[in-house]
Amino acid sequence: MTSALPNLETESFASPRDHDAGLSFTSICDLPIFSGATEETRAWLEYGDELRLHAGNALIREGDMPEYFFVVLEGRLRLTKNYGSQQIVLATYTPGMTLGEKELVMDRPHFVDVQTLSECRLFRLTREAFWGVLRTSPAVTAEIMRVLATRVQNFEEWSQQREKLVQLGTMAAGLAHELNNPTSAARRSVSELRAVVEQIQTFVCRLSGELSKEQWEQLIDMAKKAAQVNGPRLDSIERSDREEAITSWMDAHEISGGWRLAPTFAAARLDKPALESLLASHLERRAVPDALCWLDARLTAKSLLATIEESTRRISELVSAVKAYSFMDRAPWQEIDVHTGIESTLTILGHKLKNVVVSRQFDLGLPRICAYGSELNQVWTNLIDNAIYATEGKGRIDICTRRDGNHLVVEIADNGRGIPPEVQPRIFEAFFTTKGGAGTGLGLVISYRIVVDRHHGQITFQSRPGETRFEVRLPIDSGGLKKAQ
C-alpha cells in the first residue's frame, strides 16, 4: 500500500530510535482509544508505524483491500465517495479519530477514498497487529466496536436518505418528462384555438347575410355529425386517399385552397356525398368557400378542445399517481392495496417504459394488508427500475401477484441479461451494484430492510440469462407488527 502513496514518510515505533524521536511510544498508549491497553496489548502496539503525508496525498482508494488500522495524530483527512461523475464528501477526520476498523472487521474492500487536506501524521497498525490488540484488550475492543457501531449506524442513515433522494430525483425527472408532453400539447392547442375562434367569428360575420336559417341548421348539423364520428384512427394510406378525393372534388367545383381543408375533412370522415349535400341546399356559390372554411374551423376547434381535455386528464392522472405513490396526506402505517402502489409506480416510471412490454397478472381478490405504503413503493421502484436496466429499456417485464397461505406474494420478472452467478451472493450487500457508475448500490439493500426488517417478510431472487425473478412475500395478517415495532 505504501508504494502507492507519493511523498510518504514512515517511522517505526518498534525500535528504540523511534521511541526517542518524534511521538513516543508512551504517548501512543496514552491515546484515549488505547487507554485500557494491557501489557500484552502494548506489545502489539509496538509494531505500529507513523505515517507522514503531505496535503493532497491519497491514503486509501475505493476498492483497495484493507491492510492497516489508522489513528489520526495530526492534520485533517477527507472521506469521499464517487457516484458516477459526482463526488460526495462523507466526512472530515481530525486528530484522535480512527480509520479502517470497519473494513478490517468485515474483511471488505474500502468503499471510500481518503485524502489528506493538510500535512498529516497517522499511527498505523498492520492487520495482524490490529487483531492482536482486539484479542488482548477487552477495553480497547469495546471502544473500537463502539466507534464502529456508531459509524455504521450514521452511515446507514445517510445512505438511506441518499437513496431516497436518488429515487426522488428519478421520480422528479420522470414526472418532468411525463408532464412535458401533455403540458406542451395543451399550451400549443390553446394557442391554436385562439386563432381558430377568431376565424370562426370572421366566417360567421361573412355568412350571416348569405345563409338562410335552414342552411345554417344543415351546416351546423353536418359539423355535429362529423364531430361525433368515432372509430379507429385512419392509417396513412386511407387518410391520403380520402384527402386526395376531397381535394379533387373541390378542384372540380373550382373551390380554391381545397388542399388546406382536406386533412380536417378526411379526419372527420366527411366524404363527397356529404359535401354534395351542402351544394344541394341551394347555397350561393360565392358563399361555399366561406361555409367550408367555417366547417373546417369548427371541426378544428373541436379537435383542439379534445386535445386540451386529454392533456389535462393526463396531468391530473400523474398528480394522482404521485399522491398515491407517496401516500400524501395519509398515515405511514395503514391498510393498502399493493396493486395501487404498483400501478402508481409504473406511472411514475412511464418515461422509462416506452419500449418495454409490461405484463400484469394480478389476483384482484387479494386482501388489503397493513403496511408502510410509501416504503413498499420504494421496493417496487427499485425492482422495476432494475428490471428496466436489465432489459436495456426495450424488453419485457412480468408482474404477478398471488396468495400463498398467509402471505401475499409479488413477483417481478424480466427477460434481461441476468445476474452473473459469481456476484449473486453479494446482491444484497451495501454499495454493491451491477450498474457501474449508474447505480448507488443501495437500492436492494434498502429494499431488503423494508421487506424483512420493517414488514417481517421475505425477498428472494432467481436469475439466469434471459430471466431474473424477484419474489417479495409479505404477511397478510400483520396486525401485531406495528405494535411490535
C-alpha positions as CSV (number, residue, x, y, z in Angstrom):
1,M,0.0,0.0,0.0
2,T,2.8,2.4,0.9
3,S,4.2,2.2,-2.6
4,A,1.1,3.8,-4.0
5,L,1.4,6.9,-1.7
6,P,3.6,9.7,-3.0
7,N,5.7,11.8,-0.6
8,L,5.2,9.3,2.2
9,E,7.5,9.2,5.2
10,T,7.3,6.2,7.5
11,E,8.8,5.9,11.0
12,S,8.6,2.6,13.0
13,F,7.6,2.7,16.7
14,A,9.2,-0.7,17.1
15,S,12.7,0.4,17.7
16,P,14.4,2.4,20.5
17,R,15.3,5.1,18.0
18,D,11.7,5.8,17.2
19,H,10.8,5.9,20.8
20,D,13.3,8.7,21.4
21,A,12.3,10.8,18.4
22,G,9.1,12.5,17.5
23,L,6.0,10.9,19.0
24,S,6.9,8.5,21.8
25,F,5.5,5.0,22.2
26,T,4.2,6.1,25.6
27,S,2.1,8.8,24.1
28,I,0.6,6.3,21.7
29,C,-0.6,4.3,24.6
30,D,-2.0,7.4,26.2
31,L,-4.4,8.0,23.3
32,P,-8.0,7.6,24.6
33,I,-8.7,4.6,22.3
34,F,-5.7,2.7,23.8
35,S,-6.1,3.9,27.4
36,G,-7.3,0.4,28.5
37,A,-4.5,-1.4,26.9
38,T,-3.0,-4.4,28.8
39,E,0.7,-5.2,28.8
40,E,0.1,-7.8,26.0
41,T,-1.8,-5.2,24.0
42,R,1.1,-2.7,24.4
43,A,3.4,-5.3,22.9
44,W,1.2,-5.5,19.8
45,L,1.1,-1.7,19.6
46,E,4.9,-1.6,19.4
47,Y,4.5,-2.9,15.8
48,G,2.9,0.3,14.8
49,D,4.3,2.8,12.3
50,E,4.0,6.5,12.0
51,L,3.0,7.9,8.5
52,R,3.7,11.4,7.4
53,L,1.8,12.6,4.4
54,H,1.7,15.9,2.6
55,A,-1.5,17.7,1.8
56,G,-3.3,16.2,-1.2
57,N,-1.9,12.7,-0.7
58,A,-4.2,9.7,-1.2
59,L,-4.2,7.4,1.8
60,I,-6.9,5.0,0.7
61,R,-8.5,4.3,-2.7
62,E,-12.0,2.9,-3.1
63,G,-11.8,-0.8,-3.8
64,D,-8.5,-1.3,-2.0
65,M,-8.4,-4.3,0.3
66,P,-7.8,-3.2,4.0
67,E,-4.3,-3.7,5.2
68,Y,-4.0,-1.2,8.1
69,F,-5.8,0.4,11.0
70,F,-5.1,4.1,11.4
71,V,-5.3,6.7,14.2
72,V,-5.1,10.4,13.1
73,L,-2.4,12.1,15.2
74,E,-2.2,15.5,13.3
75,G,-3.9,17.1,10.4
76,R,-7.2,16.5,8.6
77,L,-8.4,13.9,6.1
78,R,-11.5,13.9,3.9
79,L,-13.6,10.8,3.1
80,T,-15.3,10.9,-0.3
81,K,-17.3,8.5,-2.5
82,N,-17.9,8.7,-6.2
83,Y,-21.3,8.1,-7.7
84,G,-20.8,8.2,-11.4
85,S,-19.3,11.6,-12.2
86,Q,-20.4,13.0,-8.8
87,Q,-18.1,13.1,-5.8
88,I,-19.8,13.2,-2.4
89,V,-18.0,14.3,0.7
90,L,-18.9,12.0,3.6
91,A,-16.8,13.2,6.5
92,T,-13.6,15.0,7.6
93,Y,-11.4,13.2,10.1
94,T,-9.4,15.1,12.7
95,P,-6.8,14.1,15.4
96,G,-8.0,11.2,17.6
97,M,-10.2,9.7,15.1
98,T,-9.6,6.2,13.6
99,L,-9.8,4.7,10.1
100,G,-10.0,1.2,8.7
101,E,-11.6,-0.7,11.6
102,K,-14.8,-1.4,9.7
103,E,-13.1,-2.9,6.6
104,L,-10.8,-5.0,8.7
105,V,-13.5,-6.4,10.9
106,M,-15.8,-7.1,7.9
107,D,-12.9,-8.1,5.6
108,R,-14.4,-6.0,2.8
109,P,-12.7,-3.6,0.4
110,H,-12.7,0.1,1.2
111,F,-15.8,1.8,-0.2
112,V,-14.5,5.4,0.1
113,D,-11.5,7.4,-1.0
114,V,-9.4,9.1,1.8
115,Q,-7.2,12.1,1.0
116,T,-5.3,14.4,3.2
117,L,-6.4,18.1,3.4
118,S,-3.2,19.2,5.3
119,E,0.1,17.9,6.5
120,C,-0.8,14.7,8.4
121,R,0.7,12.2,10.8
122,L,-1.0,8.9,11.5
123,F,-0.4,5.9,13.7
124,R,-0.7,2.7,11.7
125,L,-1.2,-0.9,12.7
126,T,-1.0,-3.9,10.4
127,R,-3.9,-6.3,10.1
128,E,-2.2,-8.8,12.3
129,A,-1.3,-6.3,15.0
130,F,-4.9,-4.9,14.9
131,W,-6.4,-8.3,15.6
132,G,-3.7,-8.9,18.2
133,V,-4.9,-5.7,20.0
134,L,-8.5,-6.8,19.8
135,R,-7.7,-10.3,21.2
136,T,-5.7,-9.0,24.2
137,S,-7.7,-6.0,25.4
138,P,-11.5,-6.1,26.0
139,A,-11.4,-2.4,26.9
140,V,-9.8,-1.4,23.6
141,T,-12.1,-3.8,21.7
142,A,-15.1,-2.3,23.3
143,E,-14.1,1.2,22.4
144,I,-13.3,0.3,18.7
145,M,-16.6,-1.6,18.5
146,R,-18.5,1.4,19.9
147,V,-16.9,3.7,17.3
148,L,-17.6,1.1,14.6
149,A,-21.2,0.7,15.6
150,T,-21.8,4.5,15.7
151,R,-20.2,5.0,12.3
152,V,-22.2,2.1,10.7
153,Q,-25.4,3.5,12.1
154,N,-24.7,7.0,11.0
155,F,-23.6,5.9,7.6
156,E,-26.7,3.7,7.1
157,E,-28.9,6.6,8.0
158,W,-27.1,8.8,5.5
159,S,-27.2,6.0,2.9
160,Q,-30.9,5.6,3.3
161,Q,-31.5,9.3,3.0
162,R,-29.3,9.5,-0.1
163,E,-31.2,6.6,-1.7
164,K,-34.5,8.4,-1.1
165,L,-33.0,11.5,-2.7
166,V,-31.9,9.4,-5.7
167,Q,-35.4,8.0,-6.0
168,L,-36.9,11.4,-5.6
169,G,-34.6,12.6,-8.4
170,T,-35.6,9.7,-10.6
171,M,-39.3,10.4,-9.9
172,A,-38.9,14.1,-10.5
173,A,-37.1,13.5,-13.8
174,G,-39.8,11.1,-14.8
175,L,-42.6,13.4,-13.9
176,A,-40.9,16.3,-15.7
177,H,-40.7,14.1,-18.8
178,E,-44.2,12.8,-18.5
179,L,-45.7,16.2,-17.7
180,N,-43.9,17.9,-20.5
181,N,-45.8,16.2,-23.3
182,P,-49.4,17.0,-22.1
183,T,-48.4,20.4,-20.9
184,S,-46.8,21.3,-24.3
185,A,-49.8,19.8,-26.2
186,A,-52.3,21.8,-24.1
187,R,-50.3,25.1,-24.5
188,R,-49.9,24.5,-28.2
189,S,-53.6,23.7,-28.6
190,V,-54.7,26.8,-26.6
191,S,-52.6,29.0,-28.8
192,E,-54.1,27.4,-32.0
193,L,-57.6,27.5,-30.5
194,R,-57.3,31.3,-30.0
195,A,-56.6,31.8,-33.7
196,V,-59.4,29.3,-34.7
197,V,-62.0,31.1,-32.6
198,E,-61.2,34.3,-34.4
199,Q,-61.6,32.6,-37.7
200,I,-65.0,31.2,-36.7
201,Q,-66.1,34.7,-35.8
202,T,-64.9,36.1,-39.1
203,F,-66.7,33.4,-41.2
204,V,-69.9,33.8,-39.2
205,C,-69.9,37.5,-40.0
206,R,-69.3,36.8,-43.7
207,L,-72.1,34.2,-43.8
208,S,-74.6,36.0,-41.7
209,G,-76.2,37.6,-44.7
210,E,-75.7,34.7,-47.1
211,L,-77.2,31.7,-45.4
212,S,-80.8,31.1,-44.6
213,K,-81.9,29.6,-41.3
214,E,-82.3,26.2,-42.9
215,Q,-78.9,26.4,-44.5
216,W,-77.3,27.3,-41.1
217,E,-79.1,24.4,-39.5
218,Q,-77.8,22.0,-42.2
219,L,-74.2,23.3,-41.9
220,I,-74.3,23.0,-38.1
221,D,-75.8,19.6,-38.2
222,M,-73.1,18.5,-40.6
223,A,-70.4,19.8,-38.2
224,K,-72.1,18.0,-35.2
225,K,-72.3,14.7,-37.0
226,A,-68.7,14.9,-38.2
227,A,-67.5,15.8,-34.6
228,Q,-69.4,12.7,-33.2
229,V,-67.8,10.2,-35.6
230,N,-66.0,7.5,-33.6
231,G,-63.8,4.8,-35.0
232,P,-60.3,3.5,-35.4
233,R,-57.7,6.1,-36.5
234,L,-57.2,6.1,-40.2
235,D,-54.0,4.6,-41.4
236,S,-51.7,6.8,-43.6
237,I,-52.8,5.2,-46.9
238,E,-56.5,5.6,-46.2
239,R,-56.1,9.1,-44.9
240,S,-54.1,10.0,-48.0
241,D,-56.7,8.6,-50.3
242,R,-59.5,10.5,-48.6
243,E,-57.6,13.7,-48.7
244,E,-56.9,13.3,-52.4
245,A,-60.6,12.6,-53.2
246,I,-61.7,15.7,-51.3
247,T,-59.1,17.9,-52.9
248,S,-60.2,16.6,-56.4
249,W,-63.9,17.3,-55.6
250,M,-63.0,20.9,-54.5
251,D,-60.9,21.4,-57.6
252,A,-63.7,20.1,-59.8
253,H,-66.1,22.7,-58.2
254,E,-63.5,25.5,-58.5
255,I,-63.1,25.9,-54.8
256,S,-59.6,27.3,-54.2
257,G,-57.4,26.1,-51.2
258,G,-59.0,22.7,-51.0
259,W,-55.7,21.1,-50.0
260,R,-55.8,23.1,-46.8
261,L,-59.3,21.8,-45.8
262,A,-58.9,18.2,-47.0
263,P,-56.9,16.9,-43.9
264,T,-59.6,18.1,-41.5
265,F,-62.5,16.8,-43.5
266,A,-60.7,13.4,-44.1
267,A,-60.0,13.0,-40.3
268,A,-63.7,13.8,-39.7
269,R,-64.6,11.2,-42.4
270,L,-66.5,13.7,-44.5
271,D,-66.8,12.3,-48.0
272,K,-68.0,13.6,-51.4
273,P,-71.8,12.8,-50.7
274,A,-71.7,14.8,-47.5
275,L,-70.1,17.8,-49.4
276,E,-72.5,17.4,-52.3
277,S,-75.4,17.7,-49.9
278,L,-74.2,21.1,-48.9
279,L,-74.4,22.3,-52.5
280,A,-77.8,20.7,-52.8
281,S,-79.1,23.1,-50.2
282,H,-79.0,25.8,-52.9
283,L,-76.2,27.6,-51.2
284,E,-74.9,30.6,-53.2
285,R,-71.7,29.6,-54.9
286,R,-69.9,32.6,-53.6
287,A,-70.7,31.5,-50.0
288,V,-69.5,27.9,-50.4
289,P,-65.8,28.6,-49.7
290,D,-66.6,30.5,-46.5
291,A,-69.1,27.8,-45.4
292,L,-66.4,25.1,-45.9
293,C,-63.8,27.2,-44.1
294,W,-66.3,27.7,-41.2
295,L,-66.9,24.0,-41.1
296,D,-63.1,23.4,-41.1
297,A,-62.6,25.9,-38.2
298,R,-65.5,24.3,-36.3
299,L,-64.0,20.8,-36.6
300,T,-60.5,22.0,-35.8
301,A,-61.8,23.8,-32.6
302,K,-63.5,20.6,-31.5
303,S,-60.2,18.6,-32.1
304,L,-58.2,21.2,-30.2
305,L,-60.6,21.1,-27.2
306,A,-60.3,17.3,-27.2
307,T,-56.5,17.6,-27.1
308,I,-56.7,20.0,-24.2
309,E,-59.1,17.8,-22.3
310,E,-56.9,14.7,-22.8
311,S,-53.8,16.7,-21.8
312,T,-55.4,18.0,-18.6
313,R,-56.7,14.5,-17.8
314,R,-53.2,13.1,-18.2
315,I,-51.8,15.8,-15.9
316,S,-54.4,15.0,-13.3
317,E,-53.7,11.3,-13.6
318,L,-50.0,11.9,-13.0
319,V,-50.7,14.1,-10.0
320,S,-53.0,11.4,-8.6
321,A,-50.2,8.8,-9.2
322,V,-47.7,10.9,-7.2
323,K,-50.2,11.3,-4.3
324,A,-50.8,7.5,-4.3
325,Y,-47.1,6.8,-4.6
326,S,-46.1,9.0,-1.7
327,F,-49.2,8.4,0.4
328,M,-49.5,12.1,0.7
329,D,-51.8,13.3,3.5
330,R,-52.1,9.7,4.8
331,A,-50.7,7.9,7.8
332,P,-47.5,5.9,7.1
333,W,-48.9,2.7,8.6
334,Q,-52.3,1.8,7.2
335,E,-54.3,-0.7,5.1
336,I,-53.1,-0.7,1.5
337,D,-53.8,-2.3,-1.8
338,V,-50.5,-3.4,-3.3
339,H,-51.9,-3.1,-6.8
340,T,-52.5,0.6,-6.4
341,G,-48.8,1.1,-5.3
342,I,-47.5,-1.0,-8.2
343,E,-49.7,0.9,-10.7
344,S,-48.6,4.3,-9.4
345,T,-45.0,3.2,-9.6
346,L,-45.5,2.1,-13.2
347,T,-47.0,5.5,-14.0
348,I,-44.1,7.3,-12.3
349,L,-41.6,5.3,-14.3
350,G,-43.6,5.6,-17.5
351,H,-40.9,7.6,-19.3
352,K,-38.6,4.6,-19.0
353,L,-41.2,2.1,-20.1
354,K,-41.9,3.5,-23.5
355,N,-40.3,0.5,-25.3
356,V,-40.9,-2.1,-22.6
357,V,-43.8,-4.6,-22.6
358,V,-45.3,-4.8,-19.2
359,S,-47.4,-7.8,-18.4
360,R,-49.7,-7.8,-15.4
361,Q,-51.1,-10.9,-13.8
362,F,-52.9,-9.6,-10.7
363,D,-55.0,-11.5,-8.3
364,L,-57.5,-8.8,-7.7
365,G,-59.1,-10.8,-4.9
366,L,-56.1,-10.4,-2.7
367,P,-57.0,-8.7,0.7
368,R,-55.6,-5.3,1.7
369,I,-52.7,-5.5,4.1
370,C,-51.4,-3.2,6.8
371,A,-48.1,-1.8,5.7
372,Y,-45.9,1.2,5.3
373,G,-47.2,2.0,1.8
374,S,-44.7,4.6,0.7
375,E,-41.8,2.3,1.8
376,L,-43.2,-0.6,-0.2
377,N,-43.4,1.7,-3.2
378,Q,-39.7,2.2,-2.8
379,V,-39.3,-1.5,-3.1
380,W,-41.4,-1.7,-6.3
381,T,-39.5,1.3,-7.7
382,N,-36.1,-0.4,-7.1
383,L,-37.2,-3.8,-8.5
384,I,-38.9,-2.4,-11.6
385,D,-36.1,0.1,-12.3
386,N,-33.6,-2.7,-12.0
387,A,-35.7,-4.8,-14.5
388,I,-35.8,-1.8,-16.9
389,Y,-32.0,-1.5,-16.7
390,A,-31.5,-5.3,-17.2
391,T,-33.6,-5.2,-20.4
392,E,-31.9,-2.0,-21.6
393,G,-35.3,-0.4,-21.7
394,K,-36.7,-2.5,-24.6
395,G,-37.6,-5.9,-23.2
396,R,-40.4,-7.5,-21.2
397,I,-41.3,-7.2,-17.5
398,D,-43.9,-9.5,-15.9
399,I,-45.5,-8.5,-12.7
400,C,-47.6,-11.1,-10.8
401,T,-49.5,-11.1,-7.5
402,R,-50.9,-14.1,-5.7
403,R,-51.6,-15.5,-2.3
404,D,-49.6,-18.3,-0.7
405,G,-51.0,-19.3,2.6
406,N,-50.8,-16.3,4.9
407,H,-48.6,-14.4,2.6
408,L,-49.2,-12.0,-0.2
409,V,-46.6,-12.6,-3.0
410,V,-45.4,-10.1,-5.6
411,E,-43.2,-11.4,-8.4
412,I,-41.3,-9.0,-10.7
413,A,-39.5,-10.7,-13.6
414,D,-37.6,-9.5,-16.6
415,N,-36.1,-11.1,-19.7
416,G,-32.8,-9.3,-19.4
417,R,-29.3,-10.5,-19.4
418,G,-29.5,-11.9,-15.8
419,I,-27.2,-11.5,-12.8
420,P,-23.8,-13.3,-13.2
421,P,-23.6,-16.3,-10.8
422,E,-20.3,-15.1,-9.3
423,V,-21.9,-11.9,-8.0
424,Q,-25.3,-13.2,-6.9
425,P,-24.2,-13.9,-3.3
426,R,-23.3,-10.2,-3.0
427,I,-26.5,-8.8,-4.5
428,F,-27.9,-7.5,-1.1
429,E,-24.6,-6.0,0.0
430,A,-24.4,-2.3,0.6
431,F,-22.7,-0.4,-2.3
432,F,-22.5,-3.4,-4.5
433,T,-24.0,-2.7,-7.9
434,T,-24.0,-4.3,-11.3
435,K,-24.8,-0.9,-12.9
436,G,-21.3,0.6,-12.7
437,G,-21.5,4.3,-12.2
438,A,-25.2,4.4,-12.9
439,G,-26.1,2.8,-9.5
440,T,-25.6,3.6,-5.9
441,G,-25.5,0.0,-4.6
442,L,-28.1,0.8,-2.0
443,G,-31.5,0.1,-3.7
444,L,-31.6,-3.7,-3.0
445,V,-30.1,-3.3,0.5
446,I,-32.9,-0.8,1.4
447,S,-35.5,-2.9,-0.3
448,Y,-34.3,-5.9,1.8
449,R,-34.6,-4.0,5.0
450,I,-38.0,-2.6,4.2
451,V,-39.4,-6.1,3.4
452,V,-37.6,-8.1,6.0
453,D,-37.0,-5.7,8.9
454,R,-39.9,-3.4,8.6
455,H,-42.6,-5.9,7.4
456,H,-41.2,-9.2,8.6
457,G,-41.4,-10.5,5.1
458,Q,-39.0,-12.2,2.6
459,I,-37.3,-11.1,-0.6
460,T,-35.6,-13.6,-2.8
461,F,-34.5,-13.9,-6.4
462,Q,-33.6,-16.4,-9.1
463,S,-31.6,-15.4,-12.1
464,R,-30.2,-16.8,-15.3
465,P,-29.6,-15.3,-18.8
466,G,-33.0,-14.3,-20.2
467,E,-34.9,-14.4,-16.9
468,T,-34.4,-12.7,-13.5
469,R,-37.3,-13.1,-11.0
470,F,-37.6,-11.3,-7.6
471,E,-40.2,-12.5,-5.2
472,V,-41.4,-10.4,-2.3
473,R,-43.5,-12.2,0.4
474,L,-45.5,-10.0,2.8
475,P,-47.5,-11.3,5.8
476,I,-51.3,-10.8,5.3
477,D,-52.1,-10.9,9.0
478,S,-49.8,-8.1,10.1
479,G,-52.0,-6.6,12.8
480,G,-49.4,-7.1,15.6
481,L,-46.5,-5.9,13.5
482,K,-47.0,-2.2,14.2
483,K,-47.2,-2.7,17.9
484,A,-44.1,-4.9,17.9
485,Q,-42.1,-2.2,16.2
